[in-house]
């Protein structure tokens, strides 16, 4: 992984594949397992970097495709790179734009060369290839950059998924050739849809590249939670133990607990800020709509067990009032709380792994078929 990146396993669960470790990057250490907030356009929506740091966040994501459209990677580089541009001194990760191959399927075409998008901003034609994605990410300057992949939808035929998976491997080879900055770690992304043999084949072909880390992509694209769990269990054991493993787009308590039990180290999801913008708070794994009448005269903290700024200072009644009044502060306070909740959940799991309590302390999240998310 080079001198600037390393992964060290500090403790293992005796009953599962769960592990607690440290992932060292040029901008600091990430203690794993860890939830990573998403800052698509070089900001985590509605909160400042100082507020973000107070949530316990250690690593933050940004998106290659969206930053290429606005403001453009040259402007980010002109500011001194992604860290300086967004005022975040900790580790960062940029997605490759591969997820937009899935999410923007109505405005793109895919061939062996890459993907052609019609910009939703101005209709401009955007060509994104493995080489272009890596060049943009090299310019942005995140600590971890992701290989450009083709993320197939769900449901999809085996033939379509197999073609996308094989193309992802061919694109990875082009990404490796293009990547120029050793101070950035290039992660490969396992694809294969809901087909276990395709997942296994993808993992084996990617591991042969001996990359600094590996991600499991193409999950949480519409498939049931039970299939996500199966995919993770089949795929994770094939990824190197001495390198970080990242499950992309997952951020519910149960899904994270299950994935950690399979050996996953890192997670990201837009859930905490998206819920906040809809007036929802995460409390002990449940989702509360604070616009509900029952909160209007409830003067207790949102979650008395939570140490976040929102819970220490404000009441449920006040948050309900802000939401009903459409005050922007509501979204900031709920985002702070929701992000804190997900990070704290992974921190508690980390402590439980180190203390040999994981399977007992988190048994409900590991075994129940249906739990609140």
N, C-alpha and C positions, 0 to 999 in steps of 0.2 A: 504493500500500500504506500510505500515511500515513507520518508521521515516525518512528513507533515500529517499523515493520517494513520491511525491505528485503532483497533478494537480489542479491548481486553475484557474477558469474562471474569467477573468477580465472585459470582455465586450461581449455583444451579439448583433447581428444584429436584428433589429425589423422586418425585412421582410423575412429573411431566417433563416436557422439553423447555420449560420456562427458564430464563436466565437473566441475571442482572449484570450489566456491564458498563463500560465507558467507551464512547466513540470520540477520539481526539481529532480535532480539525485545526486549521491555522487560526481560527477565531475563537477557539475555546473548546471545552469538553461538553459533550452531551451525555448525561446519565440515562441509561436505558434500563427497562423499557420507558419510552417517552412519547407523549402526544405532542405534535408540532402544529402550531396555528398556521393558517393559510393567509398570506398577504399577497393576493393575486397581482395587484398593481403596485407592488412595493409598499403596501401598507395593509395592516390587519384592520378591517373596516371599523371605523368609528373610534378607535383608540390610539393613543400615542405610544411611541416606543418605551417611554418610561412606565406607562400603565401596563404595557405588555410584559415588560421585565418583572413587574410586581406580581404577575399571575404565576410566575414560576417558569415561564417559557424560556427555553434554551436555544432552540433552533426554529427558524421561521422560513416559510416557503414564499416564492414568487413565481410568476408564470411567464415563460419565454414568449409565447404567442402574443399575449396581451401587452407585455412591455415592448415588444417589437412594433406593435401598432401605435402605442402611446406610452411614453414619449419618444420611443426609439432607443435602441441600445447605445447609439453614439452619445446621446445626451446623458444617459446613466454613466457611461465611461468618462465623459467630460467632468462629471461631478466627483470622480475618483473611484467609481465602481458602485455596486449595489449597496454595500454596507454604508458608505458615506452618503449616498443619495437618499436612503430611507432613514438614516439616523439610527441604525441598529448595529451594535458592535459585536454581537454574538454570531454564531454559525448561521449560514443561510443555505438554502437549496432552491434550485430552479427546476421546475418541470420542463419537459422538452417541447411542449406543444402537442405531444401525442394524444393526450386526452381530448383535445379539440377535434382530432380526427373522428372521435366518437360523438362528442357533444354538439358539434357543428355540422353534422352529417348532411343537413339540408343545403349547405352552401359550400360544399367541397367535393372534389373528385380525387381519387387515389389511383396511382399507378406505381410502377417499380421505381421510378425516379423520385417520387415524393408525393406531396399533397398540394393541391391548388385550392385556395380559399377565395371567396369573394368577401372582402372586408365588410363587416356589419356596420362599420362607421361611415364609410364613404363609397362603398362599392368597388374599391380598388382591388385588383387581382393580386393575391399574395401567394408566392410559391415557397413552400417550406419543404426542404429536403433534409436528410440526415446531416449533410455537410453544413447547410444553412443553420439548422437548429444548434449544432455544436458551435459554429462561429458566433452566433448571437450569444450563447451562454458563456463562451470564452470572453466575450466583450463585457457582458454584464458582471462577471466576476464572482459568482456565488462559490461557496466552499464545495458544495456537492452539485453536480450537474447530471441530468438524466439523459439516457440514450433516447433517440427518436424512435418511437414504436407505433405500430398500428393496433389500436384498441378496438376489437370487434364488439358489436352490440350483443345484447341478450334479448330475445332468443336469436340464434343464428345457426345455420346449418353447419355440420361438421366440416364440409368442404370449404366454406367461407372462413371459418375459424382457423382451419389448417393453413390456408393460404396466407392469412394475416400473420399467423405465428411464424411461419417460415420466412415471410418478408421481414418481420421484426428482427430475426437473426441476421439476415443479410444486411439490413440497415445498421445493425449494431457494428458489424465489421467496418462499414463506412464511417460510423461515428468514431471508432477507435483510431482509424487512420487520420481523421481530421483533427482530433483533439490535440491541442498544442500547449496547454498550461498544466504543468505537474502540480501546481498548488491548488488545482481543482480535481476532486475525485469524481470520476465518471462511473455511474451505476448503470447496470443493465436491468431491463424490465422483462420478467417472465410473463408471457401471454399463454393462451391456450383455452380460453373460455371455460366452460364447465366440463370439459373433456379431460379426465385425469391423465390419460396417456399422452395427450398433446401437451399438457402442463409439464409432465415429466420430461418429455423430449425437449421442450423449450428450455427447461432448467439445465439439463445436461449440456445443451449446445452453448448456453450462455456462460456456464461455469468454466468452460474450456478457454474463455478469453482471460481468465484470471484478473477480474476487475476488483477495485477497492471495496465494492459493496453491491448488493443485489436487491431488487424490488420485485414484489408481486403486483402486477397491474391487471387491469381488465376485470376487477371485481367491483361490486356495488354499482353495477350498470343496469340493474333491474332484476337480477336473479334473487331467489329467496335466500334468507340468512343461512339456512341449512346447507345450501350449495356453496356459499362463501366459506363456511367452516370446513367443508370437505376439500375444497380447492387448497385452502391453506394447509391442512393436515397432509395432503398428498405432496405438495410442492416444497414446503419449508425444509424438510429433512434432506433435500437434495442440494440445498444452498450451503456454502462453506461455513463451518462453525466459527472460524476465526475472523469472519467479516460480518459487518452489520447487515441485518435483514429488515426490509422496509415494506410494509403493507400499505398500498396507496389507496386513499379515499375512504378510510374506515375511521369512525369516531363515535361508536356507541359503546356503552359499558360492556355489554355481553360480547360483542364482536371483538373488542380489544382483549378482554380476558381470555376468550377462546384462542385468539391468535397468539397471545403471549404464551399460553400453555403449549402451543405448537412450536415455539421458538422464535417468534417475531420480536423485533426490538423497537421499531419506529412506526409511527402512524401519523396521518394527516387527514383533515376533513374540514369542510366549510360549515359543518353543523353548528358550532357554538355561536358564530356571528350571524348566521342565517336565521337561527331560532330567535336570537335577540331582536332582529329587525322585524320579526313577526310577533313580538311581545311575549315570547316563551322563555322560561327559565329552566335550567337543568338543576333539579334538587334531588340528591341521593338516587340518581338514575332515572327519575321521573321527569316528565315535561309538564310544566305548569303554565297555563295561559293566565298571565297576571291581569288581563282585562276582565276576568270573571268577577262577578259581583262579590264573591266571598272574600276578596282581597281588599275591598274598598275601605274597610274599617279595621283591617288587621295591622296592628302597629308593632308586630314582632319582626325580627330580622328575617330576610328571605330564607336563609339557612343558618340557624344558630351555630352549627358545627363548622361553618366555612369561615376562613380567615381573610377572605378578599375584602377590598375596600368597600364594595357595595354592601356586603353583609354586616360589616363592622359599623357602618355609618347610617344606613337608610332602612326604612321599614317597607314591608310589602305594600302598605297603603300608599306610601309615597311613590313607589315604582308604578303602582296601578294608576295613580293620578297622572304621572308623567306620560304614560302610554295613552291614557284616555285623552290627554291634552295634546298628543302628538309632539311632545317636546323631544328634541334630539338627544338630550341627556339620557333619556330612557334607554336608548340603544347602546350608548357608551357603557352605562352601568350594568346592563344585562350582558353585554359582550365580555366585560371584565369578569363577571361572575361565571359565565358559562365556560370560558376558556380556563379559568382557575379550576373549575370542577373537573374537567377532563384531564388536565395535567395532574391535579392532585390524585385522581384515581390511579393513574399510571405510577405516580410516586409511591402511593400506598402499596401497590402491587410489588414494586421494586423492593420496598422495605420488607414485605412479607416473604419474598423470595430469599432475601439475605437472612431473614430470621427463621427460615424453614417453616413458614406458616401459610404459604400460598394456597394450597389445596383446601385447607380448613377455613381460612379467613374469607376466601372468595368462592367457596363451594357453590353458593346459589347462582353466581354468574357463570360458573363452569358447567353446571349440570342441567339447569332449568331449560325447558324447551322454549318457553315464551316468558320473557321478562320485559318490564318497561325499559325503554331506551331513551 
